[in-house]
Amino acid sequence: MPLVTRNIEPRHLCRQTLPSVRSELECMTNITLANVIRQLGSLSKYAEDIFGELFTQANTFASRVSSLAERVDRLQVKVTQLDPKEEEVSLQGINTRKAFRSSTVQDQKLFDRNSLPIPVLETYNTCDTPPPLNNLSPYRDDGKEALKFYTDPSYFFDLWKEKMLQDTKDIMKEKRKHRKEKKDNPNRGNVNPRKIKTRKEEWEKMKMGQEFVESKEKLGPSGYPPTLVYQNGSVGSVENVDANSYPPPPQSDSTSPPSPSFSEDSLPPPPAEFRLSAAG
């Protein structure tokens, strides 16, 4: 809901009940002219208020600028008079001195009654006062103020406080949940993550052109065409070799006859020298 700071009155110039007179046109003309004069007076009042606020802000800004200019002038004089060759600063002196830190004053109590603009204060004063319901508070058994059922300025603050407390509880609950999961799964952090698939290598290959990509694939990772060593010791390229030129691998024949078996009686007798040496 927008808050109207300055409201020019009257808003309607001719919307008014006419009195019982003979010349109604002349009466309406006078009423309209009077309302226009009232609007001009209200406008001049608010214009004075606006320009007064602008003058106050400009005066404050000018005083701050003049104060800053004086500080800059004093600092400039000190810098020009400082001679680093004559004045030596020890390391201990540098460490003992504190660095410059500006003291920033934070604004507080922005919505105080004293900081309320004059037009808003006038609008606030035109509001109706709440009914005297506090007189009924001693007769309540629950101990609550009777006026809070009609208007409660602290309602929005209490609502904001409850929301902040609930958000804090949710954050603590989420932290406890993660802590419990980490305690239940101690080896969770040692799991090897899945490698992210990117097209970086593909784009790196295509950086010099499509023809270089095809030539690299043909040459292989070493930059030379893959070679093939034959049984006779000669070396050839895989590109010139047809797959049909390779001899077929030997296959085991299931119908081949089994190896002959010999008995000890069918073996020939050993020579005489072997028998003499064995007997001795």
C-alpha positions as a Python dict, from the first residue, in 0.01 Angstrom:
ca = {
    (1, 'M'): (0, 0, 0),
    (2, 'P'): (160, 332, -105),
    (3, 'L'): (207, 600, 156),
    (4, 'V'): (108, 945, 35),
    (5, 'T'): (359, 1197, 165),
    (6, 'R'): (200, 1517, 38),
    (7, 'N'): (-163, 1544, -60),
    (8, 'I'): (-284, 1862, -228),
    (9, 'E'): (-628, 1968, -115),
    (10, 'P'): (-893, 2006, -238),
    (11, 'R'): (-875, 1730, -495),
    (12, 'H'): (-1212, 1802, -660),
    (13, 'L'): (-1272, 2162, -760),
    (14, 'C'): (-1634, 2156, -871),
    (15, 'R'): (-1777, 1862, -680),
    (16, 'Q'): (-1980, 2048, -422),
    (17, 'T'): (-2347, 2091, -337),
    (18, 'L'): (-2490, 2419, -456),
    (19, 'P'): (-2679, 2637, -212),
    (20, 'S'): (-3027, 2760, -292),
    (21, 'V'): (-2939, 3072, -490),
    (22, 'R'): (-3075, 3219, -809),
    (23, 'S'): (-2753, 3250, -1011),
    (24, 'E'): (-2613, 2894, -993),
    (25, 'L'): (-2355, 2954, -1268),
    (26, 'E'): (-2201, 3249, -1087),
    (27, 'C'): (-2199, 3052, -760),
    (28, 'M'): (-2023, 2755, -922),
    (29, 'T'): (-1766, 2987, -1079),
    (30, 'N'): (-1685, 3142, -744),
    (31, 'I'): (-1659, 2800, -575),
    (32, 'T'): (-1425, 2670, -845),
    (33, 'L'): (-1207, 2980, -827),
    (34, 'A'): (-1185, 2952, -448),
    (35, 'N'): (-1084, 2585, -472),
    (36, 'V'): (-817, 2670, -729),
    (37, 'I'): (-674, 2932, -493),
    (38, 'R'): (-676, 2675, -211),
    (39, 'Q'): (-491, 2425, -433),
    (40, 'L'): (-229, 2687, -517),
    (41, 'G'): (-183, 2761, -148),
    (42, 'S'): (-143, 2392, -67),
    (43, 'L'): (102, 2353, -356),
    (44, 'S'): (310, 2651, -242),
    (45, 'K'): (320, 2510, 110),
    (46, 'Y'): (450, 2172, -7),
    (47, 'A'): (692, 2340, -248),
    (48, 'E'): (838, 2535, 42),
    (49, 'D'): (865, 2213, 240),
    (50, 'I'): (1040, 2031, -48),
    (51, 'F'): (1288, 2310, -112),
    (52, 'G'): (1352, 2340, 261),
    (53, 'E'): (1448, 1973, 277),
    (54, 'L'): (1670, 2014, -29),
    (55, 'F'): (1841, 2315, 130),
    (56, 'T'): (1903, 2122, 452),
    (57, 'Q'): (2052, 1824, 267),
    (58, 'A'): (2265, 2049, 45),
    (59, 'N'): (2392, 2239, 349),
    (60, 'T'): (2487, 1912, 520),
    (61, 'F'): (2662, 1789, 206),
    (62, 'A'): (2853, 2118, 169),
    (63, 'S'): (2974, 2104, 529),
    (64, 'R'): (3099, 1749, 477),
    (65, 'V'): (3279, 1847, 156),
    (66, 'S'): (3446, 2145, 325),
    (67, 'S'): (3559, 1928, 616),
    (68, 'L'): (3703, 1674, 373),
    (69, 'A'): (3882, 1950, 180),
    (70, 'E'): (4044, 2077, 501),
    (71, 'R'): (4167, 1726, 585),
    (72, 'V'): (4310, 1685, 235),
    (73, 'D'): (4494, 2018, 262),
    (74, 'R'): (4649, 1923, 596),
    (75, 'L'): (4752, 1586, 458),
    (76, 'Q'): (4904, 1746, 149),
    (77, 'V'): (5116, 1979, 364),
    (78, 'K'): (5245, 1685, 570),
    (79, 'V'): (5326, 1480, 260),
    (80, 'T'): (5521, 1763, 97),
    (81, 'Q'): (5721, 1832, 414),
    (82, 'L'): (5809, 1466, 469),
    (83, 'D'): (6160, 1371, 357),
    (84, 'P'): (6220, 994, 358),
    (85, 'K'): (6598, 1040, 340),
    (86, 'E'): (6618, 1230, 667),
    (87, 'E'): (6350, 1058, 871),
    (88, 'E'): (6419, 689, 904),
    (89, 'V'): (6145, 465, 1033),
    (90, 'S'): (6255, 145, 1204),
    (91, 'L'): (6084, -187, 1156),
    (92, 'Q'): (5983, -192, 1521),
    (93, 'G'): (5818, 147, 1485),
    (94, 'I'): (5620, 28, 1183),
    (95, 'N'): (5491, -276, 1373),
    (96, 'T'): (5395, -76, 1681),
    (97, 'R'): (5192, 179, 1489),
    (98, 'K'): (4835, 97, 1405),
    (99, 'A'): (4703, 133, 1055),
    (100, 'F'): (4453, 404, 978),
    (101, 'R'): (4093, 300, 1004),
    (102, 'S'): (3804, 533, 948),
    (103, 'S'): (3533, 536, 1210),
    (104, 'T'): (3208, 487, 1024),
    (105, 'V'): (2905, 579, 1228),
    (106, 'Q'): (2609, 361, 1143),
    (107, 'D'): (2267, 518, 1136),
    (108, 'Q'): (2025, 385, 1394),
    (109, 'K'): (1664, 452, 1486),
    (110, 'L'): (1572, 545, 1132),
    (111, 'F'): (1200, 516, 1203),
    (112, 'D'): (1199, 725, 1517),
    (113, 'R'): (932, 984, 1586),
    (114, 'N'): (1191, 1263, 1569),
    (115, 'S'): (1307, 1156, 1221),
    (116, 'L'): (952, 1149, 1086),
    (117, 'P'): (902, 1393, 795),
    (118, 'I'): (669, 1683, 859),
    (119, 'P'): (411, 1585, 590),
    (120, 'V'): (393, 1230, 723),
    (121, 'L'): (360, 1364, 1078),
    (122, 'E'): (72, 1585, 969),
    (123, 'T'): (-100, 1289, 803),
    (124, 'Y'): (-45, 1084, 1117),
    (125, 'N'): (-201, 1354, 1334),
    (126, 'T'): (-512, 1356, 1118),
    (127, 'C'): (-578, 988, 1195),
    (128, 'D'): (-844, 893, 1445),
    (129, 'T'): (-726, 782, 1787),
    (130, 'P'): (-796, 420, 1885),
    (131, 'P'): (-1088, 356, 2118),
    (132, 'P'): (-1007, 331, 2492),
    (133, 'L'): (-1014, -47, 2504),
    (134, 'N'): (-738, -58, 2766),
    (135, 'N'): (-1001, 19, 3027),
    (136, 'L'): (-1131, -335, 2973),
    (137, 'S'): (-792, -504, 3026),
    (138, 'P'): (-835, -550, 3408),
    (139, 'Y'): (-1151, -749, 3343),
    (140, 'R'): (-984, -1007, 3116),
    (141, 'D'): (-892, -1345, 3264),
    (142, 'D'): (-617, -1431, 3011),
    (143, 'G'): (-404, -1129, 3104),
    (144, 'K'): (-388, -991, 2749),
    (145, 'E'): (-432, -628, 2663),
    (146, 'A'): (-769, -552, 2511),
    (147, 'L'): (-629, -286, 2279),
    (148, 'K'): (-409, -541, 2099),
    (149, 'F'): (-721, -703, 1957),
    (150, 'Y'): (-794, -374, 1782),
    (151, 'T'): (-441, -261, 1689),
    (152, 'D'): (-102, -418, 1767),
    (153, 'P'): (209, -231, 1644),
    (154, 'S'): (438, -511, 1766),
    (155, 'Y'): (261, -775, 1554),
    (156, 'F'): (489, -741, 1253),
    (157, 'F'): (804, -748, 1466),
    (158, 'D'): (688, -1063, 1643),
    (159, 'L'): (604, -1221, 1308),
    (160, 'W'): (950, -1136, 1172),
    (161, 'K'): (1114, -1271, 1489),
    (162, 'E'): (928, -1603, 1462),
    (163, 'K'): (1033, -1638, 1098),
    (164, 'M'): (1399, -1572, 1181),
    (165, 'L'): (1391, -1825, 1466),
    (166, 'Q'): (1229, -2084, 1240),
    (167, 'D'): (1495, -2030, 972),
    (168, 'T'): (1767, -2075, 1234),
    (169, 'K'): (1609, -2399, 1354),
    (170, 'D'): (1588, -2529, 998),
    (171, 'I'): (1955, -2451, 937),
    (172, 'M'): (2062, -2628, 1257),
    (173, 'K'): (1844, -2927, 1170),
    (174, 'E'): (2003, -2950, 825),
    (175, 'K'): (2352, -2933, 978),
    (176, 'R'): (2270, -3212, 1224),
    (177, 'K'): (2136, -3421, 937),
    (178, 'H'): (2455, -3380, 734),
    (179, 'R'): (2666, -3452, 1042),
    (180, 'K'): (2473, -3774, 1106),
    (181, 'E'): (2508, -3884, 744),
    (182, 'K'): (2881, -3818, 758),
    (183, 'K'): (2908, -4019, 1080),
    (184, 'D'): (2713, -4313, 934),
    (185, 'N'): (2920, -4313, 613),
    (186, 'P'): (3283, -4243, 714),
    (187, 'N'): (3421, -4359, 376),
    (188, 'R'): (3189, -4141, 176),
    (189, 'G'): (3458, -3889, 99),
    (190, 'N'): (3700, -4156, -32),
    (191, 'V'): (3475, -4262, -318),
    (192, 'N'): (3636, -4189, -653),
    (193, 'P'): (3418, -3941, -836),
    (194, 'R'): (3304, -4014, -1186),
    (195, 'K'): (3513, -3854, -1453),
    (196, 'I'): (3339, -3567, -1621),
    (197, 'K'): (3297, -3624, -1991),
    (198, 'T'): (3378, -3317, -2193),
    (199, 'R'): (3442, -3250, -2559),
    (200, 'K'): (3767, -3072, -2489),
    (201, 'E'): (3983, -3342, -2652),
    (202, 'E'): (3757, -3352, -2955),
    (203, 'W'): (3775, -2977, -3001),
    (204, 'E'): (4153, -2984, -2947),
    (205, 'K'): (4181, -3233, -3235),
    (206, 'M'): (3960, -3022, -3459),
    (207, 'K'): (4151, -2703, -3377),
    (208, 'M'): (4383, -2736, -3679),
    (209, 'G'): (4116, -2868, -3917),
    (210, 'Q'): (3930, -3185, -4003),
    (211, 'E'): (4204, -3310, -4239),
    (212, 'F'): (4459, -3311, -3955),
    (213, 'V'): (4222, -3511, -3736),
    (214, 'E'): (4190, -3783, -4001),
    (215, 'S'): (4566, -3794, -4060),
    (216, 'K'): (4632, -3826, -3685),
    (217, 'E'): (4388, -4114, -3659),
    (218, 'K'): (4565, -4290, -3946),
    (219, 'L'): (4914, -4228, -3808),
    (220, 'G'): (4833, -4331, -3452),
    (221, 'P'): (4928, -4176, -3121),
    (222, 'S'): (5304, -4192, -3192),
    (223, 'G'): (5282, -3986, -3511),
    (224, 'Y'): (5399, -4273, -3738),
    (225, 'P'): (5192, -4533, -3922),
    (226, 'P'): (5159, -4860, -3731),
    (227, 'T'): (5400, -5131, -3856),
    (228, 'L'): (5375, -5507, -3879),
    (229, 'V'): (5670, -5745, -3833),
    (230, 'Y'): (5656, -6067, -4036),
    (231, 'Q'): (5807, -6404, -3941),
    (232, 'N'): (6096, -6361, -4185),
    (233, 'G'): (6197, -6035, -4011),
    (234, 'S'): (6062, -5791, -4270),
    (235, 'V'): (5864, -5487, -4161),
    (236, 'G'): (5548, -5366, -4333),
    (237, 'S'): (5265, -5120, -4286),
    (238, 'V'): (4927, -5221, -4157),
    (239, 'E'): (4753, -5000, -4415),
    (240, 'N'): (4882, -5209, -4709),
    (241, 'V'): (4795, -5542, -4554),
    (242, 'D'): (4467, -5706, -4640),
    (243, 'A'): (4294, -5905, -4372),
    (244, 'N'): (4239, -6190, -4622),
    (245, 'S'): (4615, -6227, -4682),
    (246, 'Y'): (4682, -6355, -4331),
    (247, 'P'): (4714, -6737, -4312),
    (248, 'P'): (4441, -6900, -4111),
    (249, 'P'): (4539, -7012, -3762),
    (250, 'P'): (4599, -7385, -3708),
    (251, 'Q'): (4291, -7568, -3592),
    (252, 'S'): (4292, -7877, -3378),
    (253, 'D'): (4151, -8182, -3560),
    (254, 'S'): (3930, -8389, -3340),
    (255, 'T'): (3963, -8692, -3579),
    (256, 'S'): (4345, -8718, -3550),
    (257, 'P'): (4467, -9060, -3421),
    (258, 'P'): (4583, -9078, -3061),
    (259, 'S'): (4953, -9110, -2977),
    (260, 'P'): (5079, -9474, -2960),
    (261, 'S'): (5134, -9623, -2616),
    (262, 'F'): (5439, -9847, -2542),
    (263, 'S'): (5478, -10109, -2269),
    (264, 'E'): (5802, -10201, -2089),
    (265, 'D'): (5817, -10550, -2253),
    (266, 'S'): (5813, -10408, -2604),
    (267, 'L'): (6119, -10187, -2539),
    (268, 'P'): (6463, -10312, -2667),
    (269, 'P'): (6720, -10429, -2407),
    (270, 'P'): (6989, -10180, -2291),
    (271, 'P'): (7350, -10213, -2413),
    (272, 'A'): (7604, -10439, -2236),
    (273, 'E'): (7815, -10151, -2096),
    (274, 'F'): (7513, -10006, -1919),
    (275, 'R'): (7426, -10344, -1767),
    (276, 'L'): (7784, -10397, -1633),
    (277, 'S'): (7800, -10054, -1476),
    (278, 'A'): (7460, -10104, -1313),
    (279, 'A'): (7567, -10444, -1168),
    (280, 'G'): (7897, -10307, -1027),
}
